[in-house]
Amino acid sequence: SLPKVGRVKLAYMLTPQGRIWSEATVARLEDKRYLLCGPTLADRRDFDWLSGHLPADGSVTLRMGSARDAALMVMGPASRQLLSQLTDADLSKESAPWMSAAEIAVAGRPATALRVSYVGELGWEFHLASADLAAVYGAIREAGADLGLADFGSYALNAMRLEKGYHAWGLDFGPEYTVFDAGLEAFVKFDNPGFVGREAVLSQRERDPDWSFHGFIVEGGDVDPLPSDPIFRGDEWVGYVTSGGTGFRIDQRLALGYIKRSLADAEPAFEIEILGERRTALRVPRPFYDPENERLRG
């Protein structure tokens, strides 16, 4: 189902075989106007896929990009305090809750503001014109000078999304997995008669999936687990890592990966082989960081 006006939803696109094609953040800006954001490196791929599935009656139009073709994330516990200096929009929890969308002005420049976060903190993702990006960034830097503002890059972003146990396209899911393998079946509206792959998904629901997606805390050593590192149970290979790294907010080495479905409810102690050395890996519930999502909702 589509979000209400002013709201945001996470959605998945499936192949006719019921496998995961891609992930999308969908914001409903007006009754019949939406913003769809997908994985950065999959923009042309997903645009082509969506173009091929438009209704034949012309009732839906699709446009690649827009006048607001740049993105800027402002995340952290002081983000509301900082941004309130640069906009007249109401950024309170009541007016701008988690998973909401609004078109506002930031530092005098128009922006689509999504109250979403891939890093697990209070924050906003802004979509604005490239021509305005430098001015808005400069204003944010100046306003945040006394608030501990710092830039963060893709490695920090990845470390923080690992702490939240979030899937990453191309690593933790793709067309080789079903939503049941990846633990994403809660996003499927099974009674919707019109989505691609529905018949395959209904068939998959009738049997146990092959794999089960989990998070692990890796003990000892000074090397991060990497994608494709094998997961063992005793002497038996039982799965593999899809994402790994260090969570610096919780000071733990983390791994996300798949194990055989038959072991989904087994005791939590496994081993991951990293650079030829096996290390204890404890399966724990996700998210690793802020499991109640209190920071996201702040």
C-alpha positions as CSV (number, residue, x, y, z in Angstrom):
1,S,0.0,0.0,0.0
2,L,1.1,3.6,-0.7
3,P,1.9,6.0,2.1
4,K,-0.5,8.8,3.0
5,V,0.3,12.4,2.0
6,G,3.2,13.6,4.0
7,R,4.4,10.2,5.0
8,V,7.2,7.8,3.9
9,K,7.3,4.0,3.5
10,L,10.0,1.5,2.7
11,A,9.0,-0.8,-0.1
12,Y,10.5,-3.7,-2.1
13,M,10.3,-4.5,-5.8
14,L,10.2,-8.2,-6.7
15,T,10.9,-10.2,-9.8
16,P,8.2,-12.4,-11.4
17,Q,10.0,-15.3,-9.6
18,G,9.3,-13.6,-6.2
19,R,13.0,-12.6,-5.7
20,I,14.1,-9.2,-4.4
21,W,14.8,-6.8,-7.2
22,S,15.4,-3.7,-5.2
23,E,14.5,-1.5,-2.3
24,A,12.8,1.9,-2.4
25,T,11.9,4.7,-0.1
26,V,8.6,6.2,-1.2
27,A,7.5,9.6,-0.1
28,R,4.0,10.9,-0.9
29,L,4.3,14.6,-1.5
30,E,0.8,15.3,-2.8
31,D,-2.2,13.2,-3.5
32,K,-0.9,12.1,-6.9
33,R,2.8,13.1,-6.7
34,Y,5.5,10.8,-5.2
35,L,9.3,10.8,-4.7
36,L,10.9,7.3,-5.0
37,C,14.5,7.0,-3.8
38,G,16.5,3.7,-4.3
39,P,20.0,2.5,-4.0
40,T,22.4,5.1,-5.5
41,L,24.2,2.8,-7.8
42,A,20.9,1.2,-9.0
43,D,19.2,4.4,-10.2
44,R,19.3,3.6,-14.0
45,R,18.6,-0.1,-13.4
46,D,15.6,0.6,-11.3
47,F,14.3,3.4,-13.6
48,D,14.4,0.9,-16.5
49,W,12.6,-1.8,-14.4
50,L,9.9,0.6,-13.3
51,S,9.5,2.0,-16.8
52,G,8.8,-1.5,-18.0
53,H,6.0,-2.0,-15.5
54,L,4.0,1.2,-15.9
55,P,0.3,0.7,-16.5
56,A,-0.5,0.5,-20.2
57,D,-3.4,3.1,-19.8
58,G,-0.9,5.9,-19.1
59,S,-2.3,6.7,-15.7
60,V,1.2,6.8,-14.2
61,T,4.1,8.8,-15.4
62,L,7.7,8.4,-14.3
63,R,10.5,10.9,-14.5
64,M,14.2,10.3,-13.8
65,G,15.6,12.8,-11.3
66,S,14.1,16.2,-10.8
67,A,15.1,19.8,-10.2
68,R,16.1,18.6,-6.8
69,D,18.9,16.2,-7.8
70,A,21.2,16.6,-4.8
71,A,20.9,15.0,-1.4
72,L,22.3,16.0,2.0
73,M,21.9,14.1,5.3
74,V,21.9,15.9,8.6
75,M,21.9,13.4,11.4
76,G,22.4,13.3,15.2
77,P,20.8,14.3,18.5
78,A,21.4,18.0,17.8
79,S,20.1,17.9,14.3
80,R,16.7,19.5,15.2
81,Q,18.4,22.2,17.2
82,L,20.7,23.0,14.4
83,L,18.2,23.0,11.6
84,S,15.7,25.0,13.5
85,Q,18.1,27.9,13.0
86,L,17.8,27.6,9.3
87,T,14.1,27.1,8.6
88,D,10.7,28.5,9.6
89,A,9.2,25.0,9.3
90,D,8.0,23.2,12.4
91,L,10.5,20.4,13.0
92,S,9.0,19.2,16.3
93,K,8.3,15.5,16.9
94,E,4.6,16.1,16.5
95,S,4.8,18.0,13.2
96,A,7.8,16.2,11.7
97,P,7.7,12.7,13.1
98,W,9.8,9.8,12.0
99,M,9.0,8.6,8.4
100,S,7.4,11.9,7.4
101,A,8.0,14.1,4.4
102,A,7.6,17.9,3.8
103,E,8.6,20.5,1.3
104,I,10.3,23.3,3.2
105,A,13.0,26.0,2.9
106,V,16.4,25.4,4.4
107,A,18.8,28.4,4.5
108,G,16.3,30.0,2.1
109,R,16.5,27.3,-0.5
110,P,13.6,24.9,-1.3
111,A,14.1,21.3,-0.2
112,T,12.2,18.1,0.1
113,A,12.8,17.0,3.7
114,L,12.4,13.3,4.6
115,R,12.5,12.4,8.3
116,V,14.4,9.2,7.7
117,S,17.7,7.8,8.8
118,Y,20.0,5.0,7.6
119,V,22.3,5.6,10.6
120,G,19.8,5.2,13.4
121,E,19.8,8.7,14.8
122,L,17.4,11.7,14.8
123,G,17.8,13.4,11.5
124,W,16.7,14.5,8.1
125,E,17.5,13.7,4.5
126,F,17.2,16.7,2.2
127,H,16.7,16.6,-1.6
128,L,17.5,19.9,-3.2
129,A,18.9,21.4,-6.4
130,S,22.6,20.9,-7.0
131,A,22.9,24.6,-7.5
132,D,21.8,25.2,-3.9
133,L,23.8,22.4,-2.3
134,A,27.0,24.4,-1.6
135,A,25.0,27.3,0.0
136,V,22.9,25.0,2.2
137,Y,25.9,23.0,3.2
138,G,27.8,26.2,4.2
139,A,24.9,27.5,6.2
140,I,24.6,24.1,8.0
141,R,28.3,24.1,8.8
142,E,28.1,27.6,10.2
143,A,25.0,26.9,12.3
144,G,26.5,23.7,13.7
145,A,29.9,25.1,14.6
146,D,29.1,25.2,18.3
147,L,27.1,22.0,18.3
148,G,29.9,19.5,17.5
149,L,29.0,19.2,13.8
150,A,31.3,16.9,11.7
151,D,31.2,15.5,8.2
152,F,30.8,11.7,7.9
153,G,31.5,9.6,4.8
154,S,30.4,6.3,3.4
155,Y,32.5,4.1,5.7
156,A,31.0,5.8,8.8
157,L,27.5,5.5,7.2
158,N,28.1,1.8,6.6
159,A,29.3,1.2,10.1
160,M,26.2,2.9,11.6
161,R,23.8,1.0,9.3
162,L,25.4,-2.2,10.4
163,E,24.8,-1.3,14.1
164,K,21.1,-0.9,13.1
165,G,21.2,-4.3,11.3
166,Y,19.8,-2.7,8.1
167,H,20.0,-4.6,4.9
168,A,22.2,-3.1,2.1
169,W,21.2,-3.7,-1.5
170,G,23.9,-5.7,-3.4
171,L,25.2,-7.2,-0.2
172,D,22.4,-8.4,2.1
173,F,19.7,-9.0,-0.5
174,G,19.3,-9.2,-4.2
175,P,17.5,-11.3,-6.9
176,E,19.0,-14.5,-5.4
177,Y,16.9,-14.1,-2.2
178,T,13.2,-14.3,-1.4
179,V,11.7,-11.9,1.1
180,F,11.4,-14.9,3.5
181,D,15.1,-15.7,3.2
182,A,15.9,-12.0,4.0
183,G,13.3,-11.7,6.8
184,L,11.4,-9.0,4.9
185,E,8.1,-10.6,4.6
186,A,6.5,-8.0,6.9
187,F,6.8,-5.6,4.0
188,V,4.6,-7.8,1.7
189,K,0.9,-7.0,1.5
190,F,-0.2,-10.5,0.5
191,D,-3.8,-9.5,-0.2
192,N,-2.7,-6.9,-2.8
193,P,-3.7,-8.6,-6.1
194,G,-1.5,-6.5,-8.4
195,F,2.2,-6.7,-7.5
196,V,4.9,-8.4,-9.6
197,G,5.8,-11.8,-8.2
198,R,2.7,-12.3,-6.2
199,E,2.0,-15.9,-7.3
200,A,5.6,-16.9,-6.6
201,V,5.5,-15.3,-3.2
202,L,2.3,-17.0,-2.2
203,S,3.9,-20.3,-3.3
204,Q,7.0,-19.6,-1.3
205,R,4.9,-18.8,1.8
206,E,3.7,-22.4,1.8
207,R,7.2,-23.9,2.5
208,D,10.2,-23.1,4.7
209,P,12.7,-20.8,3.2
210,D,16.2,-22.0,2.5
211,W,18.0,-19.3,4.5
212,S,17.6,-17.1,7.6
213,F,19.1,-13.7,8.0
214,H,20.8,-12.8,11.3
215,G,23.1,-10.5,13.1
216,F,26.3,-11.6,14.9
217,I,28.7,-10.0,17.4
218,V,32.2,-11.4,16.7
219,E,34.5,-11.9,19.6
220,G,38.3,-11.3,19.8
221,G,40.7,-10.4,17.1
222,D,41.4,-7.1,15.4
223,V,40.1,-7.8,11.9
224,D,36.6,-7.1,10.7
225,P,34.5,-9.9,9.1
226,L,34.0,-9.5,5.4
227,P,31.3,-10.5,2.9
228,S,31.6,-14.2,1.9
229,D,33.4,-15.2,5.1
230,P,32.0,-18.6,6.0
231,I,29.9,-19.3,9.1
232,F,30.4,-22.6,11.0
233,R,28.5,-24.7,13.5
234,G,31.1,-27.0,14.9
235,D,32.8,-28.6,11.9
236,E,29.8,-27.9,9.6
237,W,29.6,-25.0,7.2
238,V,26.2,-23.5,7.8
239,G,26.2,-20.0,6.1
240,Y,28.1,-16.9,5.1
241,V,28.6,-13.3,6.0
242,T,27.1,-10.6,3.7
243,S,28.2,-7.5,5.6
244,G,30.7,-6.9,8.3
245,G,32.6,-4.2,10.1
246,T,33.1,-2.4,13.4
247,G,30.2,-0.6,15.2
248,F,32.0,2.3,16.9
249,R,29.1,3.5,18.9
250,I,28.9,0.1,20.7
251,D,32.5,-0.9,20.3
252,Q,31.8,-4.3,18.8
253,R,32.7,-6.1,15.6
254,L,29.6,-7.0,13.8
255,A,28.4,-9.3,11.0
256,L,25.2,-9.8,9.1
257,G,24.6,-12.9,7.1
258,Y,22.6,-16.0,6.3
259,I,22.5,-19.4,7.9
260,K,20.6,-22.5,7.0
261,R,17.0,-22.1,8.0
262,S,17.1,-25.4,10.0
263,L,19.5,-23.6,12.4
264,A,17.4,-20.4,12.8
265,D,16.4,-21.4,16.4
266,A,19.6,-23.1,17.4
267,E,21.8,-22.0,20.3
268,P,23.4,-18.6,19.6
269,A,27.1,-19.6,19.4
270,F,28.5,-19.9,15.9
271,E,32.0,-19.3,14.4
272,I,33.0,-17.1,11.5
273,E,36.3,-17.8,9.7
274,I,38.1,-14.5,9.1
275,L,41.4,-14.6,7.2
276,G,41.7,-18.3,7.9
277,E,41.0,-18.0,11.7
278,R,37.8,-19.0,13.3
279,R,36.3,-16.7,15.8
280,T,33.3,-17.0,18.1
281,A,30.2,-15.2,16.7
282,L,27.2,-14.8,18.9
283,R,23.9,-14.5,17.1
284,V,22.0,-11.6,18.7
285,P,18.7,-9.8,17.9
286,R,18.9,-6.8,15.7
287,P,19.2,-3.8,15.9
288,F,22.5,-4.0,17.8
289,Y,22.2,-0.3,18.6
290,D,19.2,1.5,20.1
291,P,16.9,-1.6,19.7
292,E,13.8,0.4,20.7
293,N,14.5,3.0,18.0
294,E,14.2,5.8,20.6
295,R,16.8,7.9,18.9
296,L,15.1,7.6,15.5
297,R,11.8,8.7,16.9
298,G,13.3,11.5,19.1
